[in-house]
Amino acid sequence: MTSDPLISVVIPTRGRADLLKRAIESVYKQTFTNYQIVVVVDGPDTETESMLQELENSKLEYIINPESLGGSEARNVGVNHARGNWIAFLDDDDEWFPNKLEEQYKIAQQKRDKSPIIYSRLIASSPKADYEWPRRGIKKNEHISEYLFTRRSLFQGEGLIQTSTIFVSRDLMIALPFKKGLKRHQDWDWLLRAAKTNKVEFVFCPLILTKWYIEEKRKSVSKIGDWKYSLNWTLENDQLFTPRGLSSFVMTVVSSISAREGNYGSIFKLLKISFKHGRPSFFDCLIFSGMWLVPQNIRHTIRKLTNIKSKLIRGES
């Protein structure tokens, strides 16, 4: 009988067999080999099940939910099935670089006082350009809502904790599971709630360990609209934000969803809530204005040119 793995890799999926195969193969390439892969297929999916059977491996296990439970509960099912002391999450449309598990496990072994939530830099890969995010780690005594949402520059990517970079203890995940039933913001909801406990420490690994595919023409939870849902989630969970973090979320995240949907009638409401319930910064107001006044394709072009310029300054090709 084999010993239990040190790390369990949890991958929720549904209807994306080809992308899932790429994700699993990136785990097979890890330099750290004492792991278990737990794939949770969120509802009947013949194509995905056939692909998993073809990838048969002693490290690979999969569960097929009788019906779709949603992303949060699919991850919780994976955690409950995990046998490792540590959990590493991987979305089915992302992939890891070979040293991902090894580097984060090294950091985890050094953290004994608190339960670490270890995250890293990544390549955010879009059809137009690749970006290295986050540009910085969380600062000492910085509230997680301000790290994630309050920008000090015009473009996103300054603060970021993306699900496929998260490395955390199984004990913490059992004590603090993902919230069931959320259509959006599942990872942010979990991170904000985790920050409320005094047992958690956010630990930034500056190495690029994950490739995150963004803005591709496929359905994902992050692209589903409905700004009202996001706004209501914010107000229902206002105790998880600082006033500045809350206004930043409304003026950047919620506003970007509404602007993409062309809901110009929401502008006054979003401004009113931001100033009533939060404390907007100068950049919040500047970004908010840009989202409504500057077309998205122009913003993307400016961001791409800025990214190229920053690479040239750093001496990168």
Contacts in CASP RR format, 6 or more apart in sequence:
PFRMAT RR
TARGET T0000
AUTHOR 0000-0000-0000
METHOD contacts of the structure
MODEL  1
MTSDPLISVVIPTRGRADLLKRAIESVYKQTFTNYQIVVVVDGPDTETES
MLQELENSKLEYIINPESLGGSEARNVGVNHARGNWIAFLDDDDEWFPNK
LEEQYKIAQQKRDKSPIIYSRLIASSPKADYEWPRRGIKKNEHISEYLFT
RRSLFQGEGLIQTSTIFVSRDLMIALPFKKGLKRHQDWDWLLRAAKTNKV
EFVFCPLILTKWYIEEKRKSVSKIGDWKYSLNWTLENDQLFTPRGLSSFV
MTVVSSISAREGNYGSIFKLLKISFKHGRPSFFDCLIFSGMWLVPQNIRH
TIRKLTNIKSKLIRGES
2 58 0 8 1.000
4 36 0 8 1.000
4 83 0 8 1.000
4 84 0 8 1.000
5 34 0 8 1.000
5 35 0 8 1.000
5 36 0 8 1.000
5 59 0 8 1.000
5 83 0 8 1.000
5 84 0 8 1.000
6 34 0 8 1.000
6 35 0 8 1.000
6 84 0 8 1.000
6 85 0 8 1.000
6 86 0 8 1.000
6 105 0 8 1.000
7 32 0 8 1.000
7 34 0 8 1.000
7 35 0 8 1.000
7 36 0 8 1.000
7 84 0 8 1.000
7 85 0 8 1.000
7 86 0 8 1.000
7 87 0 8 1.000
7 88 0 8 1.000
7 101 0 8 1.000
7 105 0 8 1.000
8 35 0 8 1.000
8 36 0 8 1.000
8 37 0 8 1.000
8 38 0 8 1.000
8 78 0 8 1.000
8 79 0 8 1.000
8 82 0 8 1.000
8 83 0 8 1.000
8 84 0 8 1.000
8 86 0 8 1.000
8 87 0 8 1.000
8 88 0 8 1.000
8 170 0 8 1.000
9 27 0 8 1.000
9 35 0 8 1.000
9 36 0 8 1.000
9 37 0 8 1.000
9 38 0 8 1.000
9 87 0 8 1.000
9 88 0 8 1.000
9 89 0 8 1.000
9 90 0 8 1.000
9 101 0 8 1.000
10 38 0 8 1.000
10 40 0 8 1.000
10 75 0 8 1.000
10 78 0 8 1.000
10 79 0 8 1.000
10 82 0 8 1.000
10 87 0 8 1.000
10 88 0 8 1.000
10 89 0 8 1.000
10 90 0 8 1.000
11 20 0 8 1.000
11 23 0 8 1.000
11 24 0 8 1.000
11 37 0 8 1.000
11 38 0 8 1.000
11 39 0 8 1.000
11 40 0 8 1.000
11 89 0 8 1.000
11 90 0 8 1.000
11 91 0 8 1.000
11 92 0 8 1.000
12 39 0 8 1.000
12 40 0 8 1.000
12 42 0 8 1.000
12 70 0 8 1.000
12 71 0 8 1.000
12 74 0 8 1.000
12 75 0 8 1.000
12 78 0 8 1.000
12 91 0 8 1.000
12 92 0 8 1.000
13 20 0 8 1.000
13 39 0 8 1.000
13 40 0 8 1.000
13 41 0 8 1.000
13 42 0 8 1.000
13 45 0 8 1.000
13 48 0 8 1.000
13 74 0 8 1.000
13 92 0 8 1.000
14 41 0 8 1.000
14 42 0 8 1.000
14 43 0 8 1.000
14 45 0 8 1.000
14 48 0 8 1.000
14 68 0 8 1.000
14 74 0 8 1.000
15 45 0 8 1.000
15 47 0 8 1.000
15 48 0 8 1.000
16 48 0 8 1.000
16 92 0 8 1.000
16 93 0 8 1.000
16 218 0 8 1.000
17 45 0 8 1.000
17 47 0 8 1.000
17 48 0 8 1.000
17 50 0 8 1.000
17 51 0 8 1.000
18 51 0 8 1.000
19 92 0 8 1.000
19 93 0 8 1.000
20 39 0 8 1.000
20 48 0 8 1.000
20 51 0 8 1.000
20 52 0 8 1.000
20 92 0 8 1.000
21 51 0 8 1.000
21 55 0 8 1.000
22 95 0 8 1.000
23 90 0 8 1.000
23 91 0 8 1.000
23 92 0 8 1.000
23 93 0 8 1.000
23 94 0 8 1.000
23 95 0 8 1.000
24 37 0 8 1.000
24 39 0 8 1.000
24 55 0 8 1.000
24 60 0 8 1.000
25 95 0 8 1.000
26 90 0 8 1.000
26 95 0 8 1.000
26 96 0 8 1.000
26 97 0 8 1.000
26 98 0 8 1.000
27 35 0 8 1.000
27 37 0 8 1.000
27 90 0 8 1.000
27 96 0 8 1.000
28 57 0 8 1.000
28 59 0 8 1.000
29 96 0 8 1.000
29 98 0 8 1.000
30 96 0 8 1.000
30 98 0 8 1.000
30 99 0 8 1.000
30 100 0 8 1.000
30 101 0 8 1.000
30 102 0 8 1.000
31 98 0 8 1.000
31 99 0 8 1.000
31 101 0 8 1.000
31 102 0 8 1.000
32 101 0 8 1.000
32 102 0 8 1.000
32 105 0 8 1.000
35 59 0 8 1.000
35 88 0 8 1.000
35 101 0 8 1.000
36 59 0 8 1.000
36 61 0 8 1.000
36 82 0 8 1.000
36 83 0 8 1.000
36 84 0 8 1.000
37 57 0 8 1.000
37 59 0 8 1.000
37 60 0 8 1.000
37 61 0 8 1.000
38 61 0 8 1.000
38 62 0 8 1.000
38 63 0 8 1.000
38 78 0 8 1.000
38 81 0 8 1.000
38 82 0 8 1.000
39 52 0 8 1.000
39 60 0 8 1.000
39 61 0 8 1.000
39 62 0 8 1.000
39 63 0 8 1.000
40 62 0 8 1.000
40 63 0 8 1.000
40 65 0 8 1.000
40 74 0 8 1.000
40 75 0 8 1.000
40 77 0 8 1.000
40 78 0 8 1.000
40 81 0 8 1.000
41 48 0 8 1.000
41 49 0 8 1.000
41 52 0 8 1.000
41 62 0 8 1.000
41 63 0 8 1.000
41 64 0 8 1.000
41 65 0 8 1.000
42 65 0 8 1.000
42 68 0 8 1.000
42 69 0 8 1.000
42 70 0 8 1.000
42 71 0 8 1.000
42 74 0 8 1.000
43 64 0 8 1.000
43 65 0 8 1.000
43 66 0 8 1.000
43 67 0 8 1.000
43 68 0 8 1.000
43 69 0 8 1.000
44 64 0 8 1.000
44 66 0 8 1.000
44 67 0 8 1.000
45 64 0 8 1.000
49 62 0 8 1.000
49 64 0 8 1.000
52 60 0 8 1.000
52 62 0 8 1.000
61 81 0 8 1.000
63 77 0 8 1.000
63 78 0 8 1.000
63 81 0 8 1.000
65 74 0 8 1.000
65 77 0 8 1.000
69 77 0 8 1.000
69 180 0 8 1.000
70 180 0 8 1.000
70 181 0 8 1.000
71 178 0 8 1.000
71 186 0 8 1.000
71 221 0 8 1.000
72 177 0 8 1.000
72 178 0 8 1.000
72 179 0 8 1.000
72 180 0 8 1.000
72 181 0 8 1.000
72 182 0 8 1.000
72 186 0 8 1.000
73 178 0 8 1.000
73 180 0 8 1.000
73 181 0 8 1.000
75 89 0 8 1.000
75 178 0 8 1.000
75 186 0 8 1.000
76 173 0 8 1.000
76 177 0 8 1.000
76 178 0 8 1.000
76 180 0 8 1.000
79 87 0 8 1.000
79 170 0 8 1.000
79 173 0 8 1.000
79 174 0 8 1.000
79 177 0 8 1.000
80 174 0 8 1.000
82 170 0 8 1.000
84 170 0 8 1.000
85 169 0 8 1.000
85 170 0 8 1.000
85 171 0 8 1.000
86 105 0 8 1.000
86 108 0 8 1.000
86 167 0 8 1.000
86 168 0 8 1.000
86 169 0 8 1.000
86 170 0 8 1.000
87 167 0 8 1.000
87 168 0 8 1.000
87 169 0 8 1.000
87 170 0 8 1.000
87 173 0 8 1.000
88 100 0 8 1.000
88 101 0 8 1.000
88 104 0 8 1.000
88 166 0 8 1.000
88 167 0 8 1.000
89 163 0 8 1.000
89 164 0 8 1.000
89 166 0 8 1.000
90 96 0 8 1.000
90 164 0 8 1.000
91 163 0 8 1.000
91 164 0 8 1.000
93 213 0 8 1.000
93 218 0 8 1.000
93 220 0 8 1.000
94 164 0 8 1.000
94 210 0 8 1.000
94 211 0 8 1.000
94 212 0 8 1.000
94 213 0 8 1.000
95 210 0 8 1.000
95 211 0 8 1.000
96 164 0 8 1.000
96 209 0 8 1.000
96 210 0 8 1.000
96 211 0 8 1.000
97 208 0 8 1.000
97 209 0 8 1.000
97 210 0 8 1.000
97 211 0 8 1.000
99 207 0 8 1.000
99 209 0 8 1.000
100 120 0 8 1.000
100 209 0 8 1.000
100 210 0 8 1.000
101 167 0 8 1.000
103 120 0 8 1.000
103 205 0 8 1.000
103 207 0 8 1.000
103 209 0 8 1.000
104 118 0 8 1.000
104 120 0 8 1.000
104 167 0 8 1.000
104 205 0 8 1.000
104 209 0 8 1.000
105 167 0 8 1.000
107 116 0 8 1.000
107 118 0 8 1.000
107 167 0 8 1.000
107 203 0 8 1.000
107 205 0 8 1.000
108 116 0 8 1.000
108 118 0 8 1.000
108 167 0 8 1.000
108 169 0 8 1.000
111 118 0 8 1.000
111 201 0 8 1.000
111 203 0 8 1.000
113 201 0 8 1.000
114 199 0 8 1.000
114 200 0 8 1.000
114 201 0 8 1.000
115 168 0 8 1.000
115 169 0 8 1.000
115 171 0 8 1.000
115 172 0 8 1.000
115 199 0 8 1.000
115 200 0 8 1.000
115 201 0 8 1.000
116 167 0 8 1.000
116 168 0 8 1.000
116 169 0 8 1.000
116 200 0 8 1.000
116 201 0 8 1.000
116 202 0 8 1.000
116 203 0 8 1.000
117 161 0 8 1.000
117 166 0 8 1.000
117 167 0 8 1.000
117 168 0 8 1.000
117 172 0 8 1.000
117 191 0 8 1.000
117 194 0 8 1.000
117 200 0 8 1.000
117 201 0 8 1.000
117 202 0 8 1.000
117 203 0 8 1.000
118 166 0 8 1.000
118 167 0 8 1.000
118 168 0 8 1.000
118 203 0 8 1.000
118 205 0 8 1.000
119 161 0 8 1.000
119 162 0 8 1.000
119 165 0 8 1.000
119 166 0 8 1.000
119 167 0 8 1.000
119 202 0 8 1.000
119 203 0 8 1.000
119 204 0 8 1.000
119 205 0 8 1.000
120 165 0 8 1.000
120 204 0 8 1.000
120 205 0 8 1.000
120 206 0 8 1.000
120 207 0 8 1.000
120 208 0 8 1.000
120 209 0 8 1.000
120 210 0 8 1.000
121 132 0 8 1.000
121 133 0 8 1.000
121 134 0 8 1.000
121 165 0 8 1.000
121 205 0 8 1.000
121 206 0 8 1.000
121 207 0 8 1.000
121 208 0 8 1.000
121 209 0 8 1.000
122 132 0 8 1.000
122 133 0 8 1.000
122 160 0 8 1.000
122 162 0 8 1.000
122 164 0 8 1.000
122 165 0 8 1.000
122 208 0 8 1.000
122 209 0 8 1.000
122 210 0 8 1.000
122 211 0 8 1.000
122 212 0 8 1.000
123 130 0 8 1.000
123 131 0 8 1.000
123 132 0 8 1.000
123 208 0 8 1.000
123 210 0 8 1.000
123 211 0 8 1.000
123 212 0 8 1.000
124 130 0 8 1.000
124 131 0 8 1.000
124 132 0 8 1.000
124 133 0 8 1.000
124 157 0 8 1.000
124 212 0 8 1.000
124 214 0 8 1.000
125 211 0 8 1.000
125 212 0 8 1.000
125 213 0 8 1.000
125 214 0 8 1.000
126 213 0 8 1.000
126 214 0 8 1.000
126 215 0 8 1.000
126 216 0 8 1.000
127 215 0 8 1.000
127 216 0 8 1.000
128 215 0 8 1.000
128 300 0 8 1.000
128 304 0 8 1.000
129 303 0 8 1.000
129 304 0 8 1.000
129 307 0 8 1.000
129 308 0 8 1.000
131 157 0 8 1.000
131 307 0 8 1.000
132 208 0 8 1.000
133 156 0 8 1.000
133 157 0 8 1.000
133 159 0 8 1.000
133 160 0 8 1.000
133 162 0 8 1.000
134 157 0 8 1.000
134 158 0 8 1.000
134 159 0 8 1.000
134 160 0 8 1.000
134 161 0 8 1.000
134 204 0 8 1.000
135 153 0 8 1.000
135 157 0 8 1.000
135 158 0 8 1.000
135 159 0 8 1.000
136 158 0 8 1.000
136 159 0 8 1.000
137 147 0 8 1.000
137 159 0 8 1.000
137 204 0 8 1.000
137 206 0 8 1.000
138 144 0 8 1.000
138 147 0 8 1.000
138 159 0 8 1.000
138 202 0 8 1.000
138 204 0 8 1.000
139 147 0 8 1.000
143 195 0 8 1.000
143 241 0 8 1.000
143 242 0 8 1.000
143 245 0 8 1.000
144 191 0 8 1.000
144 192 0 8 1.000
144 195 0 8 1.000
144 202 0 8 1.000
145 192 0 8 1.000
145 195 0 8 1.000
145 240 0 8 1.000
145 241 0 8 1.000
145 242 0 8 1.000
145 244 0 8 1.000
145 245 0 8 1.000
145 246 0 8 1.000
145 248 0 8 1.000
145 249 0 8 1.000
146 242 0 8 1.000
146 244 0 8 1.000
146 245 0 8 1.000
146 248 0 8 1.000
147 159 0 8 1.000
147 202 0 8 1.000
148 159 0 8 1.000
148 160 0 8 1.000
148 161 0 8 1.000
148 188 0 8 1.000
148 191 0 8 1.000
149 245 0 8 1.000
149 248 0 8 1.000
149 249 0 8 1.000
149 252 0 8 1.000
149 253 0 8 1.000
150 244 0 8 1.000
150 245 0 8 1.000
150 248 0 8 1.000
150 281 0 8 1.000
150 283 0 8 1.000
150 284 0 8 1.000
151 158 0 8 1.000
151 248 0 8 1.000
151 252 0 8 1.000
151 283 0 8 1.000
151 284 0 8 1.000
151 287 0 8 1.000
152 158 0 8 1.000
152 283 0 8 1.000
153 283 0 8 1.000
154 283 0 8 1.000
154 286 0 8 1.000
154 287 0 8 1.000
155 303 0 8 1.000
155 306 0 8 1.000
156 252 0 8 1.000
161 187 0 8 1.000
161 191 0 8 1.000
161 202 0 8 1.000
162 187 0 8 1.000
162 210 0 8 1.000
162 212 0 8 1.000
163 186 0 8 1.000
163 187 0 8 1.000
164 210 0 8 1.000
164 212 0 8 1.000
165 209 0 8 1.000
165 210 0 8 1.000
166 187 0 8 1.000
172 194 0 8 1.000
172 199 0 8 1.000
172 200 0 8 1.000
176 190 0 8 1.000
176 193 0 8 1.000
176 194 0 8 1.000
176 197 0 8 1.000
178 186 0 8 1.000
178 189 0 8 1.000
178 190 0 8 1.000
179 186 0 8 1.000
179 189 0 8 1.000
179 190 0 8 1.000
179 193 0 8 1.000
182 189 0 8 1.000
182 233 0 8 1.000
183 221 0 8 1.000
183 224 0 8 1.000
183 226 0 8 1.000
183 229 0 8 1.000
184 221 0 8 1.000
184 222 0 8 1.000
184 224 0 8 1.000
184 225 0 8 1.000
184 226 0 8 1.000
184 229 0 8 1.000
184 230 0 8 1.000
184 233 0 8 1.000
185 230 0 8 1.000
185 233 0 8 1.000
186 221 0 8 1.000
189 233 0 8 1.000
189 237 0 8 1.000
192 237 0 8 1.000
192 240 0 8 1.000
192 241 0 8 1.000
193 240 0 8 1.000
194 200 0 8 1.000
195 202 0 8 1.000
195 240 0 8 1.000
196 240 0 8 1.000
225 257 0 8 1.000
225 260 0 8 1.000
225 261 0 8 1.000
226 257 0 8 1.000
227 254 0 8 1.000
227 255 0 8 1.000
227 257 0 8 1.000
227 258 0 8 1.000
227 261 0 8 1.000
227 263 0 8 1.000
227 266 0 8 1.000
230 253 0 8 1.000
230 254 0 8 1.000
230 257 0 8 1.000
231 250 0 8 1.000
231 254 0 8 1.000
231 270 0 8 1.000
231 273 0 8 1.000
234 241 0 8 1.000
234 246 0 8 1.000
234 249 0 8 1.000
234 250 0 8 1.000
234 254 0 8 1.000
235 273 0 8 1.000
235 277 0 8 1.000
238 246 0 8 1.000
238 277 0 8 1.000
241 249 0 8 1.000
242 279 0 8 1.000
243 277 0 8 1.000
243 278 0 8 1.000
243 279 0 8 1.000
244 278 0 8 1.000
244 279 0 8 1.000
244 280 0 8 1.000
244 281 0 8 1.000
245 278 0 8 1.000
246 274 0 8 1.000
246 277 0 8 1.000
246 278 0 8 1.000
247 274 0 8 1.000
247 275 0 8 1.000
247 277 0 8 1.000
247 278 0 8 1.000
247 279 0 8 1.000
247 280 0 8 1.000
247 281 0 8 1.000
247 284 0 8 1.000
248 280 0 8 1.000
248 281 0 8 1.000
248 284 0 8 1.000
250 270 0 8 1.000
250 273 0 8 1.000
250 274 0 8 1.000
250 277 0 8 1.000
250 278 0 8 1.000
251 270 0 8 1.000
251 271 0 8 1.000
251 274 0 8 1.000
251 280 0 8 1.000
251 284 0 8 1.000
251 285 0 8 1.000
251 287 0 8 1.000
251 288 0 8 1.000
252 284 0 8 1.000
252 287 0 8 1.000
252 288 0 8 1.000
252 291 0 8 1.000
254 270 0 8 1.000
255 266 0 8 1.000
255 270 0 8 1.000
255 288 0 8 1.000
255 291 0 8 1.000
255 292 0 8 1.000
256 291 0 8 1.000
258 266 0 8 1.000
258 270 0 8 1.000
259 291 0 8 1.000
259 292 0 8 1.000
259 296 0 8 1.000
260 296 0 8 1.000
264 292 0 8 1.000
267 292 0 8 1.000
270 288 0 8 1.000
271 288 0 8 1.000
274 280 0 8 1.000
274 284 0 8 1.000
274 288 0 8 1.000
280 288 0 8 1.000
290 299 0 8 1.000
291 299 0 8 1.000
311 317 0 8 1.000
END
